[in-house]
């Protein structure tokens, strides 16, 4: 039970990190796009 909870937490954490990285990349591309 504890192992499953930890795995679920890790998966959620990875998803959040991936989403944050995706947003960061989109914002960076948007800023460079408007700058040029």
mmCIF entry with sequence, helices, sheets and N, C-alpha, C, O atoms, coordinates in Angstrom:
data_MODEL
# 
_entry.id   MODEL 
# 
_entity.id                         1 
_entity.type                       polymer 
_entity.pdbx_number_of_molecules   1 
# 
_entity_poly.entity_id                      1 
_entity_poly.type                           'polypeptide(L)' 
_entity_poly.nstd_linkage                   no 
_entity_poly.nstd_monomer                   no 
_entity_poly.pdbx_seq_one_letter_code       
;(UNK)(UNK)(UNK)(UNK)(UNK)(UNK)(UNK)(UNK)(UNK)(UNK)(UNK)(UNK)(UNK)(UNK)(UNK)(UNK)
(UNK)(UNK)(UNK)(UNK)(UNK)(UNK)(UNK)(UNK)(UNK)(UNK)(UNK)(UNK)(UNK)(UNK)(UNK)(UNK)
(UNK)(UNK)(UNK)(UNK)
;
_entity_poly.pdbx_seq_one_letter_code_can   XXXXXXXXXXXXXXXXXXXXXXXXXXXXXXXXXXXX 
_entity_poly.pdbx_strand_id                 A 
# 
loop_
_entity_poly_seq.entity_id 
_entity_poly_seq.num 
_entity_poly_seq.mon_id 
_entity_poly_seq.hetero 
1 1  UNK n 
1 2  UNK n 
1 3  UNK n 
1 4  UNK n 
1 5  UNK n 
1 6  UNK n 
1 7  UNK n 
1 8  UNK n 
1 9  UNK n 
1 10 UNK n 
1 11 UNK n 
1 12 UNK n 
1 13 UNK n 
1 14 UNK n 
1 15 UNK n 
1 16 UNK n 
1 17 UNK n 
1 18 UNK n 
1 19 UNK n 
1 20 UNK n 
1 21 UNK n 
1 22 UNK n 
1 23 UNK n 
1 24 UNK n 
1 25 UNK n 
1 26 UNK n 
1 27 UNK n 
1 28 UNK n 
1 29 UNK n 
1 30 UNK n 
1 31 UNK n 
1 32 UNK n 
1 33 UNK n 
1 34 UNK n 
1 35 UNK n 
1 36 UNK n 
# 
_struct_asym.id          A 
_struct_asym.entity_id   1 
# 
_struct_conf.conf_type_id            HELX_P 
_struct_conf.id                      HELX_P1 
_struct_conf.pdbx_PDB_helix_id       AA1 
_struct_conf.beg_label_comp_id       UNK 
_struct_conf.beg_label_asym_id       A 
_struct_conf.beg_label_seq_id        2 
_struct_conf.pdbx_beg_PDB_ins_code   ? 
_struct_conf.end_label_comp_id       UNK 
_struct_conf.end_label_asym_id       A 
_struct_conf.end_label_seq_id        35 
_struct_conf.pdbx_end_PDB_ins_code   ? 
_struct_conf.beg_auth_comp_id        UNK 
_struct_conf.beg_auth_asym_id        A 
_struct_conf.beg_auth_seq_id         2 
_struct_conf.end_auth_comp_id        UNK 
_struct_conf.end_auth_asym_id        A 
_struct_conf.end_auth_seq_id         35 
_struct_conf.pdbx_PDB_helix_class    1 
_struct_conf.details                 ? 
_struct_conf.pdbx_PDB_helix_length   34 
# 
_struct_conf_type.id          HELX_P 
_struct_conf_type.criteria    ? 
_struct_conf_type.reference   ? 
# 
loop_
_atom_site.group_PDB 
_atom_site.id 
_atom_site.type_symbol 
_atom_site.label_atom_id 
_atom_site.label_alt_id 
_atom_site.label_comp_id 
_atom_site.label_asym_id 
_atom_site.label_entity_id 
_atom_site.label_seq_id 
_atom_site.pdbx_PDB_ins_code 
_atom_site.Cartn_x 
_atom_site.Cartn_y 
_atom_site.Cartn_z 
_atom_site.occupancy 
_atom_site.B_iso_or_equiv 
_atom_site.pdbx_formal_charge 
_atom_site.auth_seq_id 
_atom_site.auth_comp_id 
_atom_site.auth_asym_id 
_atom_site.auth_atom_id 
_atom_site.pdbx_PDB_model_num 
ATOM 1   N N  . UNK A 1 1  ? 0.837  -1.194 0.000   1.00 0.00 ? 1  UNK A N  1 
ATOM 2   C CA . UNK A 1 1  ? 0.000  0.000  0.000   1.00 0.00 ? 1  UNK A CA 1 
ATOM 3   C C  . UNK A 1 1  ? 0.879  1.254  0.000   1.00 0.00 ? 1  UNK A C  1 
ATOM 4   O O  . UNK A 1 1  ? 0.650  2.185  -0.773  1.00 0.00 ? 1  UNK A O  1 
ATOM 5   N N  . UNK A 1 2  ? 1.879  1.264  0.870   1.00 0.00 ? 2  UNK A N  1 
ATOM 6   C CA . UNK A 1 2  ? 2.760  2.427  0.954   1.00 0.00 ? 2  UNK A CA 1 
ATOM 7   C C  . UNK A 1 2  ? 3.536  2.606  -0.346  1.00 0.00 ? 2  UNK A C  1 
ATOM 8   O O  . UNK A 1 2  ? 3.759  3.726  -0.806  1.00 0.00 ? 2  UNK A O  1 
ATOM 9   N N  . UNK A 1 3  ? 3.944  1.473  -0.931  1.00 0.00 ? 3  UNK A N  1 
ATOM 10  C CA . UNK A 1 3  ? 4.709  1.531  -2.177  1.00 0.00 ? 3  UNK A CA 1 
ATOM 11  C C  . UNK A 1 3  ? 3.866  2.144  -3.292  1.00 0.00 ? 3  UNK A C  1 
ATOM 12  O O  . UNK A 1 3  ? 4.349  2.963  -4.074  1.00 0.00 ? 3  UNK A O  1 
ATOM 13  N N  . UNK A 1 4  ? 2.602  1.737  -3.352  1.00 0.00 ? 4  UNK A N  1 
ATOM 14  C CA . UNK A 1 4  ? 1.708  2.266  -4.383  1.00 0.00 ? 4  UNK A CA 1 
ATOM 15  C C  . UNK A 1 4  ? 1.505  3.761  -4.196  1.00 0.00 ? 4  UNK A C  1 
ATOM 16  O O  . UNK A 1 4  ? 1.478  4.519  -5.166  1.00 0.00 ? 4  UNK A O  1 
ATOM 17  N N  . UNK A 1 5  ? 1.363  4.180  -2.952  1.00 0.00 ? 5  UNK A N  1 
ATOM 18  C CA . UNK A 1 5  ? 1.166  5.607  -2.683  1.00 0.00 ? 5  UNK A CA 1 
ATOM 19  C C  . UNK A 1 5  ? 2.393  6.406  -3.115  1.00 0.00 ? 5  UNK A C  1 
ATOM 20  O O  . UNK A 1 5  ? 2.275  7.481  -3.703  1.00 0.00 ? 5  UNK A O  1 
ATOM 21  N N  . UNK A 1 6  ? 3.567  5.864  -2.815  1.00 0.00 ? 6  UNK A N  1 
ATOM 22  C CA . UNK A 1 6  ? 4.805  6.554  -3.195  1.00 0.00 ? 6  UNK A CA 1 
ATOM 23  C C  . UNK A 1 6  ? 4.925  6.625  -4.716  1.00 0.00 ? 6  UNK A C  1 
ATOM 24  O O  . UNK A 1 6  ? 5.329  7.649  -5.266  1.00 0.00 ? 6  UNK A O  1 
ATOM 25  N N  . UNK A 1 7  ? 4.571  5.526  -5.394  1.00 0.00 ? 7  UNK A N  1 
ATOM 26  C CA . UNK A 1 7  ? 4.650  5.508  -6.854  1.00 0.00 ? 7  UNK A CA 1 
ATOM 27  C C  . UNK A 1 7  ? 3.691  6.523  -7.449  1.00 0.00 ? 7  UNK A C  1 
ATOM 28  O O  . UNK A 1 7  ? 4.039  7.239  -8.388  1.00 0.00 ? 7  UNK A O  1 
ATOM 29  N N  . UNK A 1 8  ? 2.473  6.586  -6.895  1.00 0.00 ? 8  UNK A N  1 
ATOM 30  C CA . UNK A 1 8  ? 1.477  7.544  -7.385  1.00 0.00 ? 8  UNK A CA 1 
ATOM 31  C C  . UNK A 1 8  ? 1.982  8.966  -7.194  1.00 0.00 ? 8  UNK A C  1 
ATOM 32  O O  . UNK A 1 8  ? 1.802  9.822  -8.059  1.00 0.00 ? 8  UNK A O  1 
ATOM 33  N N  . UNK A 1 9  ? 2.615  9.206  -6.054  1.00 0.00 ? 9  UNK A N  1 
ATOM 34  C CA . UNK A 1 9  ? 3.155  10.540 -5.770  1.00 0.00 ? 9  UNK A CA 1 
ATOM 35  C C  . UNK A 1 9  ? 4.265  10.895 -6.759  1.00 0.00 ? 9  UNK A C  1 
ATOM 36  O O  . UNK A 1 9  ? 4.330  12.020 -7.255  1.00 0.00 ? 9  UNK A O  1 
ATOM 37  N N  . UNK A 1 10 ? 5.137  9.921  -7.041  1.00 0.00 ? 10 UNK A N  1 
ATOM 38  C CA . UNK A 1 10 ? 6.240  10.166 -7.970  1.00 0.00 ? 10 UNK A CA 1 
ATOM 39  C C  . UNK A 1 10 ? 5.718  10.458 -9.369  1.00 0.00 ? 10 UNK A C  1 
ATOM 40  O O  . UNK A 1 10 ? 6.205  11.361 -10.050 1.00 0.00 ? 10 UNK A O  1 
ATOM 41  N N  . UNK A 1 11 ? 4.711  9.676  -9.794  1.00 0.00 ? 11 UNK A N  1 
ATOM 42  C CA . UNK A 1 11 ? 4.125  9.881  -11.118 1.00 0.00 ? 11 UNK A CA 1 
ATOM 43  C C  . UNK A 1 11 ? 3.518  11.275 -11.206 1.00 0.00 ? 11 UNK A C  1 
ATOM 44  O O  . UNK A 1 11 ? 3.675  11.973 -12.208 1.00 0.00 ? 11 UNK A O  1 
ATOM 45  N N  . UNK A 1 12 ? 2.821  11.669 -10.139 1.00 0.00 ? 12 UNK A N  1 
ATOM 46  C CA . UNK A 1 12 ? 2.198  12.992 -10.124 1.00 0.00 ? 12 UNK A CA 1 
ATOM 47  C C  . UNK A 1 12 ? 3.273  14.084 -10.184 1.00 0.00 ? 12 UNK A C  1 
ATOM 48  O O  . UNK A 1 12 ? 3.114  15.094 -10.869 1.00 0.00 ? 12 UNK A O  1 
ATOM 49  N N  . UNK A 1 13 ? 4.369  13.859 -9.452  1.00 0.00 ? 13 UNK A N  1 
ATOM 50  C CA . UNK A 1 13 ? 5.454  14.836 -9.417  1.00 0.00 ? 13 UNK A CA 1 
ATOM 51  C C  . UNK A 1 13 ? 6.090  14.969 -10.801 1.00 0.00 ? 13 UNK A C  1 
ATOM 52  O O  . UNK A 1 13 ? 6.352  16.077 -11.269 1.00 0.00 ? 13 UNK A O  1 
ATOM 53  N N  . UNK A 1 14 ? 6.335  13.830 -11.447 1.00 0.00 ? 14 UNK A N  1 
ATOM 54  C CA . UNK A 1 14 ? 6.939  13.849 -12.780 1.00 0.00 ? 14 UNK A CA 1 
ATOM 55  C C  . UNK A 1 14 ? 6.024  14.567 -13.766 1.00 0.00 ? 14 UNK A C  1 
ATOM 56  O O  . UNK A 1 14 ? 6.485  15.338 -14.606 1.00 0.00 ? 14 UNK A O  1 
ATOM 57  N N  . UNK A 1 15 ? 4.718  14.304 -13.654 1.00 0.00 ? 15 UNK A N  1 
ATOM 58  C CA . UNK A 1 15 ? 3.762  14.961 -14.556 1.00 0.00 ? 15 UNK A CA 1 
ATOM 59  C C  . UNK A 1 15 ? 3.782  16.468 -14.347 1.00 0.00 ? 15 UNK A C  1 
ATOM 60  O O  . UNK A 1 15 ? 3.739  17.230 -15.312 1.00 0.00 ? 15 UNK A O  1 
ATOM 61  N N  . UNK A 1 16 ? 3.846  16.899 -13.098 1.00 0.00 ? 16 UNK A N  1 
ATOM 62  C CA . UNK A 1 16 ? 3.875  18.334 -12.797 1.00 0.00 ? 16 UNK A CA 1 
ATOM 63  C C  . UNK A 1 16 ? 5.147  18.967 -13.351 1.00 0.00 ? 16 UNK A C  1 
ATOM 64  O O  . UNK A 1 16 ? 5.109  20.060 -13.917 1.00 0.00 ? 16 UNK A O  1 
ATOM 65  N N  . UNK A 1 17 ? 6.276  18.271 -13.185 1.00 0.00 ? 17 UNK A N  1 
ATOM 66  C CA . UNK A 1 17 ? 7.546  18.803 -13.679 1.00 0.00 ? 17 UNK A CA 1 
ATOM 67  C C  . UNK A 1 17 ? 7.538  18.901 -15.201 1.00 0.00 ? 17 UNK A C  1 
ATOM 68  O O  . UNK A 1 17 ? 8.009  19.886 -15.770 1.00 0.00 ? 17 UNK A O  1 
ATOM 69  N N  . UNK A 1 18 ? 6.999  17.874 -15.853 1.00 0.00 ? 18 UNK A N  1 
ATOM 70  C CA . UNK A 1 18 ? 6.936  17.877 -17.314 1.00 0.00 ? 18 UNK A CA 1 
ATOM 71  C C  . UNK A 1 18 ? 6.030  18.999 -17.803 1.00 0.00 ? 18 UNK A C  1 
ATOM 72  O O  . UNK A 1 18 ? 6.336  19.669 -18.789 1.00 0.00 ? 18 UNK A O  1 
ATOM 73  N N  . UNK A 1 19 ? 4.907  19.202 -17.103 1.00 0.00 ? 19 UNK A N  1 
ATOM 74  C CA . UNK A 1 19 ? 3.968  20.263 -17.479 1.00 0.00 ? 19 UNK A CA 1 
ATOM 75  C C  . UNK A 1 19 ? 4.607  21.633 -17.290 1.00 0.00 ? 19 UNK A C  1 
ATOM 76  O O  . UNK A 1 19 ? 4.438  22.526 -18.121 1.00 0.00 ? 19 UNK A O  1 
ATOM 77  N N  . UNK A 1 20 ? 5.340  21.793 -16.197 1.00 0.00 ? 20 UNK A N  1 
ATOM 78  C CA . UNK A 1 20 ? 6.007  23.071 -15.927 1.00 0.00 ? 20 UNK A CA 1 
ATOM 79  C C  . UNK A 1 20 ? 7.076  23.337 -16.991 1.00 0.00 ? 20 UNK A C  1 
ATOM 80  O O  . UNK A 1 20 ? 7.220  24.465 -17.462 1.00 0.00 ? 20 UNK A O  1 
ATOM 81  N N  . UNK A 1 21 ? 7.811  22.313 -17.361 1.00 0.00 ? 21 UNK A N  1 
ATOM 82  C CA . UNK A 1 21 ? 8.852  22.475 -18.377 1.00 0.00 ? 21 UNK A CA 1 
ATOM 83  C C  . UNK A 1 21 ? 8.223  22.825 -19.720 1.00 0.00 ? 21 UNK A C  1 
ATOM 84  O O  . UNK A 1 21 ? 8.759  23.637 -20.474 1.00 0.00 ? 21 UNK A O  1 
ATOM 85  N N  . UNK A 1 22 ? 7.072  22.200 -20.015 1.00 0.00 ? 22 UNK A N  1 
ATOM 86  C CA . UNK A 1 22 ? 6.367  22.474 -21.262 1.00 0.00 ? 22 UNK A CA 1 
ATOM 87  C C  . UNK A 1 22 ? 5.896  23.927 -21.299 1.00 0.00 ? 22 UNK A C  1 
ATOM 88  O O  . UNK A 1 22 ? 6.056  24.616 -22.307 1.00 0.00 ? 22 UNK A O  1 
ATOM 89  N N  . UNK A 1 23 ? 5.315  24.382 -20.188 1.00 0.00 ? 23 UNK A N  1 
ATOM 90  C CA . UNK A 1 23 ? 4.846  25.772 -20.111 1.00 0.00 ? 23 UNK A CA 1 
ATOM 91  C C  . UNK A 1 23 ? 6.020  26.736 -20.253 1.00 0.00 ? 23 UNK A C  1 
ATOM 92  O O  . UNK A 1 23 ? 5.920  27.754 -20.938 1.00 0.00 ? 23 UNK A O  1 
ATOM 93  N N  . UNK A 1 24 ? 7.128  26.408 -19.600 1.00 0.00 ? 24 UNK A N  1 
ATOM 94  C CA . UNK A 1 24 ? 8.314  27.263 -19.663 1.00 0.00 ? 24 UNK A CA 1 
ATOM 95  C C  . UNK A 1 24 ? 8.817  27.385 -21.102 1.00 0.00 ? 24 UNK A C  1 
ATOM 96  O O  . UNK A 1 24 ? 9.196  28.467 -21.550 1.00 0.00 ? 24 UNK A O  1 
ATOM 97  N N  . UNK A 1 25 ? 8.813  26.259 -21.816 1.00 0.00 ? 25 UNK A N  1 
ATOM 98  C CA . UNK A 1 25 ? 9.280  26.275 -23.197 1.00 0.00 ? 25 UNK A CA 1 
ATOM 99  C C  . UNK A 1 25 ? 8.333  27.093 -24.072 1.00 0.00 ? 25 UNK A C  1 
ATOM 100 O O  . UNK A 1 25 ? 8.772  27.859 -24.930 1.00 0.00 ? 25 UNK A O  1 
ATOM 101 N N  . UNK A 1 26 ? 7.031  26.924 -23.846 1.00 0.00 ? 26 UNK A N  1 
ATOM 102 C CA . UNK A 1 26 ? 6.039  27.666 -24.631 1.00 0.00 ? 26 UNK A CA 1 
ATOM 103 C C  . UNK A 1 26 ? 6.186  29.166 -24.390 1.00 0.00 ? 26 UNK A C  1 
ATOM 104 O O  . UNK A 1 26 ? 6.134  29.966 -25.324 1.00 0.00 ? 26 UNK A O  1 
ATOM 105 N N  . UNK A 1 27 ? 6.370  29.534 -23.120 1.00 0.00 ? 27 UNK A N  1 
ATOM 106 C CA . UNK A 1 27 ? 6.533  30.953 -22.792 1.00 0.00 ? 27 UNK A CA 1 
ATOM 107 C C  . UNK A 1 27 ? 7.802  31.510 -23.430 1.00 0.00 ? 27 UNK A C  1 
ATOM 108 O O  . UNK A 1 27 ? 7.813  32.630 -23.941 1.00 0.00 ? 27 UNK A O  1 
ATOM 109 N N  . UNK A 1 28 ? 8.865  30.717 -23.393 1.00 0.00 ? 28 UNK A N  1 
ATOM 110 C CA . UNK A 1 28 ? 10.139 31.172 -23.957 1.00 0.00 ? 28 UNK A CA 1 
ATOM 111 C C  . UNK A 1 28 ? 10.000 31.364 -25.468 1.00 0.00 ? 28 UNK A C  1 
ATOM 112 O O  . UNK A 1 28 ? 10.475 32.358 -26.017 1.00 0.00 ? 28 UNK A O  1 
ATOM 113 N N  . UNK A 1 29 ? 9.354  30.419 -26.131 1.00 0.00 ? 29 UNK A N  1 
ATOM 114 C CA . UNK A 1 29 ? 9.161  30.513 -27.583 1.00 0.00 ? 29 UNK A CA 1 
ATOM 115 C C  . UNK A 1 29 ? 8.272  31.707 -27.906 1.00 0.00 ? 29 UNK A C  1 
ATOM 116 O O  . UNK A 1 29 ? 8.504  32.416 -28.885 1.00 0.00 ? 29 UNK A O  1 
ATOM 117 N N  . UNK A 1 30 ? 7.246  31.926 -27.072 1.00 0.00 ? 30 UNK A N  1 
ATOM 118 C CA . UNK A 1 30 ? 6.337  33.054 -27.291 1.00 0.00 ? 30 UNK A CA 1 
ATOM 119 C C  . UNK A 1 30 ? 7.059  34.379 -27.136 1.00 0.00 ? 30 UNK A C  1 
ATOM 120 O O  . UNK A 1 30 ? 6.836  35.309 -27.910 1.00 0.00 ? 30 UNK A O  1 
ATOM 121 N N  . UNK A 1 31 ? 7.926  34.464 -26.131 1.00 0.00 ? 31 UNK A N  1 
ATOM 122 C CA . UNK A 1 31 ? 8.662  35.711 -25.892 1.00 0.00 ? 31 UNK A CA 1 
ATOM 123 C C  . UNK A 1 31 ? 9.650  35.985 -27.017 1.00 0.00 ? 31 UNK A C  1 
ATOM 124 O O  . UNK A 1 31 ? 9.757  37.119 -27.484 1.00 0.00 ? 31 UNK A O  1 
ATOM 125 N N  . UNK A 1 32 ? 10.367 34.968 -27.452 1.00 0.00 ? 32 UNK A N  1 
ATOM 126 C CA . UNK A 1 32 ? 11.334 35.156 -28.535 1.00 0.00 ? 32 UNK A CA 1 
ATOM 127 C C  . UNK A 1 32 ? 10.591 35.442 -29.834 1.00 0.00 ? 32 UNK A C  1 
ATOM 128 O O  . UNK A 1 32 ? 11.091 36.170 -30.692 1.00 0.00 ? 32 UNK A O  1 
ATOM 129 N N  . UNK A 1 33 ? 9.400  34.871 -29.980 1.00 0.00 ? 33 UNK A N  1 
ATOM 130 C CA . UNK A 1 33 ? 8.603  35.105 -31.184 1.00 0.00 ? 33 UNK A CA 1 
ATOM 131 C C  . UNK A 1 33 ? 8.154  36.550 -31.263 1.00 0.00 ? 33 UNK A C  1 
ATOM 132 O O  . UNK A 1 33 ? 8.191  37.159 -32.332 1.00 0.00 ? 33 UNK A O  1 
ATOM 133 N N  . UNK A 1 34 ? 7.728  37.106 -30.125 1.00 0.00 ? 34 UNK A N  1 
ATOM 134 C CA . UNK A 1 34 ? 7.261  38.494 -30.113 1.00 0.00 ? 34 UNK A CA 1 
ATOM 135 C C  . UNK A 1 34 ? 8.450  39.449 -30.197 1.00 0.00 ? 34 UNK A C  1 
ATOM 136 O O  . UNK A 1 34 ? 8.322  40.554 -30.723 1.00 0.00 ? 34 UNK A O  1 
ATOM 137 N N  . UNK A 1 35 ? 9.603  39.027 -29.682 1.00 0.00 ? 35 UNK A N  1 
ATOM 138 C CA . UNK A 1 35 ? 10.787 39.886 -29.693 1.00 0.00 ? 35 UNK A CA 1 
ATOM 139 C C  . UNK A 1 35 ? 11.265 40.086 -31.127 1.00 0.00 ? 35 UNK A C  1 
ATOM 140 O O  . UNK A 1 35 ? 11.701 41.178 -31.493 1.00 0.00 ? 35 UNK A O  1 
ATOM 141 N N  . UNK A 1 36 ? 11.183 39.041 -31.931 1.00 0.00 ? 36 UNK A N  1 
ATOM 142 C CA . UNK A 1 36 ? 11.627 39.128 -33.312 1.00 0.00 ? 36 UNK A CA 1 
ATOM 143 C C  . UNK A 1 36 ? 10.461 39.620 -34.148 1.00 0.00 ? 36 UNK A C  1 
ATOM 144 O O  . UNK A 1 36 ? 10.594 39.775 -35.362 1.00 0.00 ? 36 UNK A O  1 
# 
